[in-house]
Amino acid sequence: ESVGVVGVGTISSAAVRGLSRPSQDMDAPEIMLSPRNAAKAKALADEFETVRIAANNQAVVDACDCVLLAVLPGQAEQVCEPLTFREGQLVISLMAGGALS
């Protein structure tokens, strides 16, 4: 399975670090980051070999089985509205106070 992250900030960086450390029960998943906050995305890609940076947010959605939405609530509509998700694709919101509808 692959995990995509749209919005690379403090909360999603912590999630990526946790997911990227393999345990004895499972390997670290392939993780695709949006280019939002390029400095944090690059730092995570440099830190973990399973983390890559996509060209844009839609590329994250297209490439991944599970997508973490981690943008600020005030940016959610602008960032998420143009995205096209697949039927059955798992989408998890890490947005405080934001609805997925």
Gaussian input, Z-matrix of N, CA and C with variables (Angstrom, degrees):
# hf/3-21g

backbone

0 1
 N
 C     1     B1
 C     2     B2     1     A1
 N     3     B3     2     A2     1     D1
 C     4     B4     3     A3     2     D2
 C     5     B5     4     A4     3     D3
 N     6     B6     5     A5     4     D4
 C     7     B7     6     A6     5     D5
 C     8     B8     7     A7     6     D6
 N     9     B9     8     A8     7     D7
 C    10    B10     9     A9     8     D8
 C    11    B11    10    A10     9     D9
 N    12    B12    11    A11    10    D10
 C    13    B13    12    A12    11    D11
 C    14    B14    13    A13    12    D12
 N    15    B15    14    A14    13    D13
 C    16    B16    15    A15    14    D14
 C    17    B17    16    A16    15    D15
 N    18    B18    17    A17    16    D16
 C    19    B19    18    A18    17    D17
 C    20    B20    19    A19    18    D18
 N    21    B21    20    A20    19    D19
 C    22    B22    21    A21    20    D20
 C    23    B23    22    A22    21    D21
 N    24    B24    23    A23    22    D22
 C    25    B25    24    A24    23    D23
 C    26    B26    25    A25    24    D24
 N    27    B27    26    A26    25    D25
 C    28    B28    27    A27    26    D26
 C    29    B29    28    A28    27    D27
 N    30    B30    29    A29    28    D28
 C    31    B31    30    A30    29    D29
 C    32    B32    31    A31    30    D30
 N    33    B33    32    A32    31    D31
 C    34    B34    33    A33    32    D32
 C    35    B35    34    A34    33    D33
 N    36    B36    35    A35    34    D34
 C    37    B37    36    A36    35    D35
 C    38    B38    37    A37    36    D36
 N    39    B39    38    A38    37    D37
 C    40    B40    39    A39    38    D38
 C    41    B41    40    A40    39    D39
 N    42    B42    41    A41    40    D40
 C    43    B43    42    A42    41    D41
 C    44    B44    43    A43    42    D42
 N    45    B45    44    A44    43    D43
 C    46    B46    45    A45    44    D44
 C    47    B47    46    A46    45    D45
 N    48    B48    47    A47    46    D46
 C    49    B49    48    A48    47    D47
 C    50    B50    49    A49    48    D48
 N    51    B51    50    A50    49    D49
 C    52    B52    51    A51    50    D50
 C    53    B53    52    A52    51    D51
 N    54    B54    53    A53    52    D52
 C    55    B55    54    A54    53    D53
 C    56    B56    55    A55    54    D54
 N    57    B57    56    A56    55    D55
 C    58    B58    57    A57    56    D56
 C    59    B59    58    A58    57    D57
 N    60    B60    59    A59    58    D58
 C    61    B61    60    A60    59    D59
 C    62    B62    61    A61    60    D60
 N    63    B63    62    A62    61    D61
 C    64    B64    63    A63    62    D62
 C    65    B65    64    A64    63    D63
 N    66    B66    65    A65    64    D64
 C    67    B67    66    A66    65    D65
 C    68    B68    67    A67    66    D66
 N    69    B69    68    A68    67    D67
 C    70    B70    69    A69    68    D68
 C    71    B71    70    A70    69    D69
 N    72    B72    71    A71    70    D70
 C    73    B73    72    A72    71    D71
 C    74    B74    73    A73    72    D72
 N    75    B75    74    A74    73    D73
 C    76    B76    75    A75    74    D74
 C    77    B77    76    A76    75    D75
 N    78    B78    77    A77    76    D76
 C    79    B79    78    A78    77    D77
 C    80    B80    79    A79    78    D78
 N    81    B81    80    A80    79    D79
 C    82    B82    81    A81    80    D80
 C    83    B83    82    A82    81    D81
 N    84    B84    83    A83    82    D82
 C    85    B85    84    A84    83    D83
 C    86    B86    85    A85    84    D84
 N    87    B87    86    A86    85    D85
 C    88    B88    87    A87    86    D86
 C    89    B89    88    A88    87    D87
 N    90    B90    89    A89    88    D88
 C    91    B91    90    A90    89    D89
 C    92    B92    91    A91    90    D90
 N    93    B93    92    A92    91    D91
 C    94    B94    93    A93    92    D92
 C    95    B95    94    A94    93    D93
 N    96    B96    95    A95    94    D94
 C    97    B97    96    A96    95    D95
 C    98    B98    97    A97    96    D96
 N    99    B99    98    A98    97    D97
 C   100   B100    99    A99    98    D98
 C   101   B101   100   A100    99    D99
 N   102   B102   101   A101   100   D100
 C   103   B103   102   A102   101   D101
 C   104   B104   103   A103   102   D102
 N   105   B105   104   A104   103   D103
 C   106   B106   105   A105   104   D104
 C   107   B107   106   A106   105   D105
 N   108   B108   107   A107   106   D106
 C   109   B109   108   A108   107   D107
 C   110   B110   109   A109   108   D108
 N   111   B111   110   A110   109   D109
 C   112   B112   111   A111   110   D110
 C   113   B113   112   A112   111   D111
 N   114   B114   113   A113   112   D112
 C   115   B115   114   A114   113   D113
 C   116   B116   115   A115   114   D114
 N   117   B117   116   A116   115   D115
 C   118   B118   117   A117   116   D116
 C   119   B119   118   A118   117   D117
 N   120   B120   119   A119   118   D118
 C   121   B121   120   A120   119   D119
 C   122   B122   121   A121   120   D120
 N   123   B123   122   A122   121   D121
 C   124   B124   123   A123   122   D122
 C   125   B125   124   A124   123   D123
 N   126   B126   125   A125   124   D124
 C   127   B127   126   A126   125   D125
 C   128   B128   127   A127   126   D126
 N   129   B129   128   A128   127   D127
 C   130   B130   129   A129   128   D128
 C   131   B131   130   A130   129   D129
 N   132   B132   131   A131   130   D130
 C   133   B133   132   A132   131   D131
 C   134   B134   133   A133   132   D132
 N   135   B135   134   A134   133   D133
 C   136   B136   135   A135   134   D134
 C   137   B137   136   A136   135   D135
 N   138   B138   137   A137   136   D136
 C   139   B139   138   A138   137   D137
 C   140   B140   139   A139   138   D138
 N   141   B141   140   A140   139   D139
 C   142   B142   141   A141   140   D140
 C   143   B143   142   A142   141   D141
 N   144   B144   143   A143   142   D142
 C   145   B145   144   A144   143   D143
 C   146   B146   145   A145   144   D144
 N   147   B147   146   A146   145   D145
 C   148   B148   147   A147   146   D146
 C   149   B149   148   A148   147   D147
 N   150   B150   149   A149   148   D148
 C   151   B151   150   A150   149   D149
 C   152   B152   151   A151   150   D150
 N   153   B153   152   A152   151   D151
 C   154   B154   153   A153   152   D152
 C   155   B155   154   A154   153   D153
 N   156   B156   155   A155   154   D154
 C   157   B157   156   A156   155   D155
 C   158   B158   157   A157   156   D156
 N   159   B159   158   A158   157   D157
 C   160   B160   159   A159   158   D158
 C   161   B161   160   A160   159   D159
 N   162   B162   161   A161   160   D160
 C   163   B163   162   A162   161   D161
 C   164   B164   163   A163   162   D162
 N   165   B165   164   A164   163   D163
 C   166   B166   165   A165   164   D164
 C   167   B167   166   A166   165   D165
 N   168   B168   167   A167   166   D166
 C   169   B169   168   A168   167   D167
 C   170   B170   169   A169   168   D168
 N   171   B171   170   A170   169   D169
 C   172   B172   171   A171   170   D170
 C   173   B173   172   A172   171   D171
 N   174   B174   173   A173   172   D172
 C   175   B175   174   A174   173   D173
 C   176   B176   175   A175   174   D174
 N   177   B177   176   A176   175   D175
 C   178   B178   177   A177   176   D176
 C   179   B179   178   A178   177   D177
 N   180   B180   179   A179   178   D178
 C   181   B181   180   A180   179   D179
 C   182   B182   181   A181   180   D180
 N   183   B183   182   A182   181   D181
 C   184   B184   183   A183   182   D182
 C   185   B185   184   A184   183   D183
 N   186   B186   185   A185   184   D184
 C   187   B187   186   A186   185   D185
 C   188   B188   187   A187   186   D186
 N   189   B189   188   A188   187   D187
 C   190   B190   189   A189   188   D188
 C   191   B191   190   A190   189   D189
 N   192   B192   191   A191   190   D190
 C   193   B193   192   A192   191   D191
 C   194   B194   193   A193   192   D192
 N   195   B195   194   A194   193   D193
 C   196   B196   195   A195   194   D194
 C   197   B197   196   A196   195   D195
 N   198   B198   197   A197   196   D196
 C   199   B199   198   A198   197   D197
 C   200   B200   199   A199   198   D198
 N   201   B201   200   A200   199   D199
 C   202   B202   201   A201   200   D200
 C   203   B203   202   A202   201   D201
 N   204   B204   203   A203   202   D202
 C   205   B205   204   A204   203   D203
 C   206   B206   205   A205   204   D204
 N   207   B207   206   A206   205   D205
 C   208   B208   207   A207   206   D206
 C   209   B209   208   A208   207   D207
 N   210   B210   209   A209   208   D208
 C   211   B211   210   A210   209   D209
 C   212   B212   211   A211   210   D210
 N   213   B213   212   A212   211   D211
 C   214   B214   213   A213   212   D212
 C   215   B215   214   A214   213   D213
 N   216   B216   215   A215   214   D214
 C   217   B217   216   A216   215   D215
 C   218   B218   217   A217   216   D216
 N   219   B219   218   A218   217   D217
 C   220   B220   219   A219   218   D218
 C   221   B221   220   A220   219   D219
 N   222   B222   221   A221   220   D220
 C   223   B223   222   A222   221   D221
 C   224   B224   223   A223   222   D222
 N   225   B225   224   A224   223   D223
 C   226   B226   225   A225   224   D224
 C   227   B227   226   A226   225   D225
 N   228   B228   227   A227   226   D226
 C   229   B229   228   A228   227   D227
 C   230   B230   229   A229   228   D228
 N   231   B231   230   A230   229   D229
 C   232   B232   231   A231   230   D230
 C   233   B233   232   A232   231   D231
 N   234   B234   233   A233   232   D232
 C   235   B235   234   A234   233   D233
 C   236   B236   235   A235   234   D234
 N   237   B237   236   A236   235   D235
 C   238   B238   237   A237   236   D236
 C   239   B239   238   A238   237   D237
 N   240   B240   239   A239   238   D238
 C   241   B241   240   A240   239   D239
 C   242   B242   241   A241   240   D240
 N   243   B243   242   A242   241   D241
 C   244   B244   243   A243   242   D242
 C   245   B245   244   A244   243   D243
 N   246   B246   245   A245   244   D244
 C   247   B247   246   A246   245   D245
 C   248   B248   247   A247   246   D246
 N   249   B249   248   A248   247   D247
 C   250   B250   249   A249   248   D248
 C   251   B251   250   A250   249   D249
 N   252   B252   251   A251   250   D250
 C   253   B253   252   A252   251   D251
 C   254   B254   253   A253   252   D252
 N   255   B255   254   A254   253   D253
 C   256   B256   255   A255   254   D254
 C   257   B257   256   A256   255   D255
 N   258   B258   257   A257   256   D256
 C   259   B259   258   A258   257   D257
 C   260   B260   259   A259   258   D258
 N   261   B261   260   A260   259   D259
 C   262   B262   261   A261   260   D260
 C   263   B263   262   A262   261   D261
 N   264   B264   263   A263   262   D262
 C   265   B265   264   A264   263   D263
 C   266   B266   265   A265   264   D264
 N   267   B267   266   A266   265   D265
 C   268   B268   267   A267   266   D266
 C   269   B269   268   A268   267   D267
 N   270   B270   269   A269   268   D268
 C   271   B271   270   A270   269   D269
 C   272   B272   271   A271   270   D270
 N   273   B273   272   A272   271   D271
 C   274   B274   273   A273   272   D272
 C   275   B275   274   A274   273   D273
 N   276   B276   275   A275   274   D274
 C   277   B277   276   A276   275   D275
 C   278   B278   277   A277   276   D276
 N   279   B279   278   A278   277   D277
 C   280   B280   279   A279   278   D278
 C   281   B281   280   A280   279   D279
 N   282   B282   281   A281   280   D280
 C   283   B283   282   A282   281   D281
 C   284   B284   283   A283   282   D282
 N   285   B285   284   A284   283   D283
 C   286   B286   285   A285   284   D284
 C   287   B287   286   A286   285   D285
 N   288   B288   287   A287   286   D286
 C   289   B289   288   A288   287   D287
 C   290   B290   289   A289   288   D288
 N   291   B291   290   A290   289   D289
 C   292   B292   291   A291   290   D290
 C   293   B293   292   A292   291   D291
 N   294   B294   293   A293   292   D292
 C   295   B295   294   A294   293   D293
 C   296   B296   295   A295   294   D294
 N   297   B297   296   A296   295   D295
 C   298   B298   297   A297   296   D296
 C   299   B299   298   A298   297   D297
 N   300   B300   299   A299   298   D298
 C   301   B301   300   A300   299   D299
 C   302   B302   301   A301   300   D300

   B1=1.4453
   B2=1.5076
   B3=1.3174
   B4=1.4580
   B5=1.5249
   B6=1.3174
   B7=1.4572
   B8=1.5180
   B9=1.3218
   B10=1.4544
   B11=1.5148
   B12=1.3177
   B13=1.4623
   B14=1.5221
   B15=1.3365
   B16=1.4583
   B17=1.5245
   B18=1.3282
   B19=1.4570
   B20=1.5132
   B21=1.3047
   B22=1.4628
   B23=1.5313
   B24=1.3286
   B25=1.4560
   B26=1.5101
   B27=1.3017
   B28=1.4603
   B29=1.5276
   B30=1.3234
   B31=1.4698
   B32=1.5230
   B33=1.3294
   B34=1.4677
   B35=1.5313
   B36=1.3269
   B37=1.4736
   B38=1.5254
   B39=1.3274
   B40=1.4645
   B41=1.5250
   B42=1.3226
   B43=1.4675
   B44=1.5280
   B45=1.3203
   B46=1.4701
   B47=1.5245
   B48=1.3130
   B49=1.4777
   B50=1.5280
   B51=1.3213
   B52=1.4584
   B53=1.5237
   B54=1.3224
   B55=1.4697
   B56=1.5215
   B57=1.3160
   B58=1.4649
   B59=1.5212
   B60=1.2995
   B61=1.4641
   B62=1.5236
   B63=1.3219
   B64=1.4668
   B65=1.5261
   B66=1.3087
   B67=1.4616
   B68=1.5228
   B69=1.3245
   B70=1.4624
   B71=1.5199
   B72=1.3409
   B73=1.4540
   B74=1.5221
   B75=1.3310
   B76=1.4620
   B77=1.5210
   B78=1.3375
   B79=1.4557
   B80=1.5237
   B81=1.3056
   B82=1.4630
   B83=1.5189
   B84=1.3394
   B85=1.4670
   B86=1.5270
   B87=1.3221
   B88=1.4559
   B89=1.5252
   B90=1.3230
   B91=1.4577
   B92=1.5195
   B93=1.3317
   B94=1.4640
   B95=1.5261
   B96=1.3229
   B97=1.4613
   B98=1.5199
   B99=1.3291
   B100=1.4572
   B101=1.5227
   B102=1.3202
   B103=1.4657
   B104=1.5235
   B105=1.3395
   B106=1.4679
   B107=1.5271
   B108=1.2935
   B109=1.4633
   B110=1.5359
   B111=1.3085
   B112=1.4631
   B113=1.5230
   B114=1.3212
   B115=1.4676
   B116=1.5305
   B117=1.3325
   B118=1.4680
   B119=1.5218
   B120=1.3232
   B121=1.4638
   B122=1.5308
   B123=1.3200
   B124=1.4670
   B125=1.5252
   B126=1.3244
   B127=1.4664
   B128=1.5268
   B129=1.3303
   B130=1.4698
   B131=1.5263
   B132=1.3235
   B133=1.4658
   B134=1.5277
   B135=1.3307
   B136=1.4649
   B137=1.5318
   B138=1.3271
   B139=1.4679
   B140=1.5302
   B141=1.3341
   B142=1.4660
   B143=1.5228
   B144=1.3229
   B145=1.4670
   B146=1.5234
   B147=1.3225
   B148=1.4627
   B149=1.5315
   B150=1.3292
   B151=1.4620
   B152=1.5267
   B153=1.3410
   B154=1.4603
   B155=1.5261
   B156=1.3280
   B157=1.4607
   B158=1.5240
   B159=1.3261
   B160=1.4682
   B161=1.5276
   B162=1.3127
   B163=1.4635
   B164=1.5232
   B165=1.3466
   B166=1.4628
   B167=1.5262
   B168=1.3242
   B169=1.4690
   B170=1.5241
   B171=1.3291
   B172=1.4609
   B173=1.5248
   B174=1.3145
   B175=1.4670
   B176=1.5246
   B177=1.3236
   B178=1.4693
   B179=1.5264
   B180=1.3296
   B181=1.4648
   B182=1.5276
   B183=1.3239
   B184=1.4655
   B185=1.5231
   B186=1.3265
   B187=1.4631
   B188=1.5289
   B189=1.3324
   B190=1.4628
   B191=1.5242
   B192=1.3313
   B193=1.4658
   B194=1.5217
   B195=1.3214
   B196=1.4670
   B197=1.5244
   B198=1.3326
   B199=1.4630
   B200=1.5288
   B201=1.3316
   B202=1.4604
   B203=1.5184
   B204=1.3262
   B205=1.4647
   B206=1.5140
   B207=1.3171
   B208=1.4641
   B209=1.5241
   B210=1.3255
   B211=1.4567
   B212=1.5271
   B213=1.3089
   B214=1.4545
   B215=1.5297
   B216=1.3282
   B217=1.4656
   B218=1.5328
   B219=1.3094
   B220=1.4581
   B221=1.5200
   B222=1.3253
   B223=1.4649
   B224=1.5287
   B225=1.3258
   B226=1.4609
   B227=1.5234
   B228=1.3094
   B229=1.4669
   B230=1.5205
   B231=1.3113
   B232=1.4661
   B233=1.5289
   B234=1.3193
   B235=1.4637
   B236=1.5286
   B237=1.3292
   B238=1.4683
   B239=1.5257
   B240=1.3254
   B241=1.4664
   B242=1.5264
   B243=1.3321
   B244=1.4627
   B245=1.5385
   B246=1.3155
   B247=1.4684
   B248=1.5314
   B249=1.3237
   B250=1.4578
   B251=1.5220
   B252=1.3305
   B253=1.4608
   B254=1.5261
   B255=1.3297
   B256=1.4663
   B257=1.5216
   B258=1.3098
   B259=1.4612
   B260=1.5238
   B261=1.3202
   B262=1.4604
   B263=1.5135
   B264=1.3303
   B265=1.4674
   B266=1.5302
   B267=1.3164
   B268=1.4590
   B269=1.5282
   B270=1.3331
   B271=1.4618
   B272=1.5293
   B273=1.3206
   B274=1.4631
   B275=1.5202
   B276=1.3266
   B277=1.4537
   B278=1.5239
   B279=1.3336
   B280=1.4566
   B281=1.5276
   B282=1.3295
   B283=1.4612
   B284=1.5284
   B285=1.3077
   B286=1.4687
   B287=1.5165
   B288=1.3292
   B289=1.4540
   B290=1.5047
   B291=1.3095
   B292=1.4676
   B293=1.5132
   B294=1.3216
   B295=1.4632
   B296=1.5206
   B297=1.3265
   B298=1.4647
   B299=1.5182
   B300=1.3020
   B301=1.4578
   B302=1.4935
   A1=110.15
   A2=114.56
   A3=120.15
   A4=109.10
   A5=114.96
   A6=122.02
   A7=107.73
   A8=115.64
   A9=121.23
   A10=109.92
   A11=115.88
   A12=121.27
   A13=108.39
   A14=114.94
   A15=120.96
   A16=106.72
   A17=115.61
   A18=121.77
   A19=109.95
   A20=117.12
   A21=120.68
   A22=108.58
   A23=114.37
   A24=121.17
   A25=109.99
   A26=116.44
   A27=122.00
   A28=112.17
   A29=117.41
   A30=120.54
   A31=110.98
   A32=116.76
   A33=118.10
   A34=111.20
   A35=118.07
   A36=119.82
   A37=110.64
   A38=116.48
   A39=120.11
   A40=110.68
   A41=117.09
   A42=120.92
   A43=110.78
   A44=116.99
   A45=121.29
   A46=110.48
   A47=117.15
   A48=119.88
   A49=111.12
   A50=116.64
   A51=120.01
   A52=112.70
   A53=116.60
   A54=120.81
   A55=112.25
   A56=117.08
   A57=121.18
   A58=113.97
   A59=117.26
   A60=120.04
   A61=108.37
   A62=116.84
   A63=118.71
   A64=111.54
   A65=115.42
   A66=120.93
   A67=107.44
   A68=115.80
   A69=117.79
   A70=110.93
   A71=118.44
   A72=121.85
   A73=113.59
   A74=117.98
   A75=119.33
   A76=111.62
   A77=114.04
   A78=120.80
   A79=108.83
   A80=115.97
   A81=120.46
   A82=108.87
   A83=118.20
   A84=120.23
   A85=111.12
   A86=115.48
   A87=120.49
   A88=106.50
   A89=117.18
   A90=121.63
   A91=108.78
   A92=115.27
   A93=122.46
   A94=108.06
   A95=116.61
   A96=122.14
   A97=110.88
   A98=115.46
   A99=119.38
   A100=108.06
   A101=116.56
   A102=118.97
   A103=113.70
   A104=117.56
   A105=120.07
   A106=108.07
   A107=116.85
   A108=123.96
   A109=109.06
   A110=113.80
   A111=121.87
   A112=113.70
   A113=117.58
   A114=120.37
   A115=111.10
   A116=117.50
   A117=120.06
   A118=110.96
   A119=117.00
   A120=120.15
   A121=110.49
   A122=117.20
   A123=120.50
   A124=111.16
   A125=117.20
   A126=120.02
   A127=110.77
   A128=117.34
   A129=120.48
   A130=111.19
   A131=117.13
   A132=120.68
   A133=110.82
   A134=116.85
   A135=120.28
   A136=111.50
   A137=116.55
   A138=121.50
   A139=112.86
   A140=117.41
   A141=121.20
   A142=111.38
   A143=116.44
   A144=119.82
   A145=113.12
   A146=118.90
   A147=121.32
   A148=112.75
   A149=117.83
   A150=122.14
   A151=109.84
   A152=115.56
   A153=122.88
   A154=108.93
   A155=116.30
   A156=122.10
   A157=108.36
   A158=115.98
   A159=121.66
   A160=110.22
   A161=115.52
   A162=121.10
   A163=111.92
   A164=116.05
   A165=120.05
   A166=109.05
   A167=116.25
   A168=120.89
   A169=112.52
   A170=118.34
   A171=120.26
   A172=110.84
   A173=117.95
   A174=121.02
   A175=110.62
   A176=117.31
   A177=121.28
   A178=109.18
   A179=116.12
   A180=121.39
   A181=110.54
   A182=117.40
   A183=121.39
   A184=112.83
   A185=117.18
   A186=121.33
   A187=114.59
   A188=117.98
   A189=119.24
   A190=113.92
   A191=114.59
   A192=122.17
   A193=110.99
   A194=116.14
   A195=123.29
   A196=107.90
   A197=116.33
   A198=120.65
   A199=109.38
   A200=115.43
   A201=121.86
   A202=107.81
   A203=116.41
   A204=120.95
   A205=107.31
   A206=116.45
   A207=120.59
   A208=111.11
   A209=115.26
   A210=119.46
   A211=108.73
   A212=116.69
   A213=120.16
   A214=109.72
   A215=118.04
   A216=120.24
   A217=113.52
   A218=117.81
   A219=121.04
   A220=114.04
   A221=117.49
   A222=122.85
   A223=112.28
   A224=116.88
   A225=121.29
   A226=113.04
   A227=117.66
   A228=119.65
   A229=111.07
   A230=116.86
   A231=121.28
   A232=111.70
   A233=117.39
   A234=121.53
   A235=111.61
   A236=116.95
   A237=120.68
   A238=114.78
   A239=117.84
   A240=120.05
   A241=113.48
   A242=120.04
   A243=118.73
   A244=114.56
   A245=118.10
   A246=120.47
   A247=111.13
   A248=115.76
   A249=122.33
   A250=108.27
   A251=116.06
   A252=122.09
   A253=109.33
   A254=116.37
   A255=121.61
   A256=109.86
   A257=115.44
   A258=120.11
   A259=108.55
   A260=115.90
   A261=121.15
   A262=114.87
   A263=117.42
   A264=120.50
   A265=109.06
   A266=116.36
   A267=121.15
   A268=108.99
   A269=116.02
   A270=122.19
   A271=107.28
   A272=115.46
   A273=121.58
   A274=108.43
   A275=116.24
   A276=120.98
   A277=110.23
   A278=115.22
   A279=121.82
   A280=109.49
   A281=115.78
   A282=121.16
   A283=110.75
   A284=115.48
   A285=120.14
   A286=109.63
   A287=116.22
   A288=121.08
   A289=115.25
   A290=118.89
   A291=121.36
   A292=111.64
   A293=116.89
   A294=121.98
   A295=110.08
   A296=117.40
   A297=121.02
   A298=112.99
   A299=118.49
   A300=119.94
   A301=109.88
   D1=149.92
   D2=178.21
   D3=-119.58
   D4=148.88
   D5=-178.27
   D6=-121.30
   D7=131.29
   D8=176.24
   D9=-111.22
   D10=149.50
   D11=179.42
   D12=-128.89
   D13=118.79
   D14=175.22
   D15=-103.15
   D16=110.78
   D17=-175.64
   D18=99.20
   D19=108.19
   D20=-175.94
   D21=-111.97
   D22=94.58
   D23=178.50
   D24=-125.63
   D25=-155.43
   D26=-175.52
   D27=-65.41
   D28=-48.51
   D29=-177.13
   D30=-66.98
   D31=-47.16
   D32=-178.59
   D33=-68.62
   D34=-31.89
   D35=176.52
   D36=-62.53
   D37=-40.86
   D38=177.08
   D39=-64.08
   D40=-40.82
   D41=178.24
   D42=-63.01
   D43=-44.07
   D44=179.32
   D45=-62.36
   D46=-43.07
   D47=179.03
   D48=-62.14
   D49=-42.75
   D50=178.20
   D51=-64.47
   D52=-43.32
   D53=-179.91
   D54=-70.20
   D55=-28.27
   D56=-173.77
   D57=-83.77
   D58=-5.80
   D59=177.01
   D60=-94.73
   D61=108.42
   D62=-178.42
   D63=-64.81
   D64=148.64
   D65=175.54
   D66=-114.21
   D67=176.82
   D68=178.97
   D69=-70.62
   D70=-18.00
   D71=-178.72
   D72=-90.58
   D73=-23.19
   D74=-177.93
   D75=-155.84
   D76=152.81
   D77=175.72
   D78=-82.41
   D79=158.88
   D80=175.69
   D81=-67.59
   D82=137.22
   D83=178.64
   D84=-75.83
   D85=162.15
   D86=169.57
   D87=-71.64
   D88=132.29
   D89=-177.96
   D90=-124.19
   D91=130.22
   D92=178.91
   D93=-113.41
   D94=124.02
   D95=-178.32
   D96=-103.32
   D97=145.80
   D98=170.95
   D99=-72.79
   D100=158.88
   D101=179.98
   D102=-79.32
   D103=1.29
   D104=176.97
   D105=-62.76
   D106=135.97
   D107=-174.67
   D108=58.43
   D109=68.70
   D110=-174.30
   D111=-55.20
   D112=-36.30
   D113=-177.81
   D114=-66.12
   D115=-45.70
   D116=178.90
   D117=-67.90
   D118=-39.61
   D119=178.87
   D120=-61.97
   D121=-44.39
   D122=179.33
   D123=-64.21
   D124=-41.15
   D125=179.64
   D126=-60.83
   D127=-41.55
   D128=178.98
   D129=-68.58
   D130=-41.25
   D131=178.54
   D132=-64.46
   D133=-35.37
   D134=177.80
   D135=-71.95
   D136=-31.07
   D137=-176.49
   D138=-78.85
   D139=-33.79
   D140=-174.18
   D141=-127.15
   D142=129.37
   D143=-177.46
   D144=-71.16
   D145=-16.69
   D146=179.67
   D147=-91.29
   D148=4.12
   D149=-178.08
   D150=-106.84
   D151=130.08
   D152=178.66
   D153=-127.30
   D154=160.62
   D155=177.12
   D156=-110.56
   D157=128.49
   D158=179.84
   D159=-84.44
   D160=165.56
   D161=178.83
   D162=-70.92
   D163=-32.01
   D164=-178.44
   D165=-161.24
   D166=175.78
   D167=-176.84
   D168=-63.96
   D169=-40.17
   D170=-179.61
   D171=-64.88
   D172=-33.83
   D173=176.89
   D174=-63.08
   D175=-34.83
   D176=176.00
   D177=-63.01
   D178=-50.78
   D179=-178.61
   D180=-60.72
   D181=-43.54
   D182=-177.56
   D183=-65.59
   D184=-32.25
   D185=-172.70
   D186=-90.21
   D187=-12.98
   D188=-167.70
   D189=-119.63
   D190=149.58
   D191=177.74
   D192=-78.27
   D193=-36.00
   D194=-177.90
   D195=-126.70
   D196=132.96
   D197=-179.16
   D198=-120.98
   D199=126.83
   D200=173.15
   D201=-95.77
   D202=122.36
   D203=176.15
   D204=-95.65
   D205=116.43
   D206=-173.08
   D207=-135.82
   D208=52.52
   D209=176.44
   D210=-105.49
   D211=163.38
   D212=177.47
   D213=-66.76
   D214=143.44
   D215=-177.57
   D216=-51.72
   D217=-36.41
   D218=179.28
   D219=-69.38
   D220=-16.19
   D221=179.29
   D222=-102.81
   D223=-8.17
   D224=-170.44
   D225=-57.54
   D226=-49.10
   D227=-177.15
   D228=-62.91
   D229=-46.37
   D230=-179.45
   D231=-61.39
   D232=-40.45
   D233=-176.49
   D234=-80.72
   D235=-43.75
   D236=-170.80
   D237=-86.06
   D238=-31.06
   D239=-175.44
   D240=-57.27
   D241=-41.48
   D242=-179.14
   D243=-75.84
   D244=-8.19
   D245=-176.34
   D246=-78.64
   D247=141.61
   D248=176.94
   D249=-112.80
   D250=115.40
   D251=-179.88
   D252=-97.38
   D253=153.12
   D254=177.33
   D255=-83.14
   D256=152.17
   D257=174.30
   D258=-61.64
   D259=131.78
   D260=179.38
   D261=83.59
   D262=-3.52
   D263=179.10
   D264=-70.08
   D265=134.16
   D266=179.84
   D267=-79.66
   D268=123.71
   D269=179.19
   D270=-123.92
   D271=124.52
   D272=-178.56
   D273=-119.71
   D274=126.83
   D275=178.84
   D276=-91.55
   D277=129.74
   D278=171.70
   D279=-108.27
   D280=15.74
   D281=-177.73
   D282=-84.52
   D283=126.84
   D284=177.01
   D285=-72.50
   D286=121.51
   D287=175.25
   D288=74.71
   D289=8.73
   D290=-179.48
   D291=-103.50
   D292=139.06
   D293=176.69
   D294=-95.12
   D295=148.78
   D296=179.29
   D297=-81.61
   D298=-14.02
   D299=-179.33
   D300=-67.19

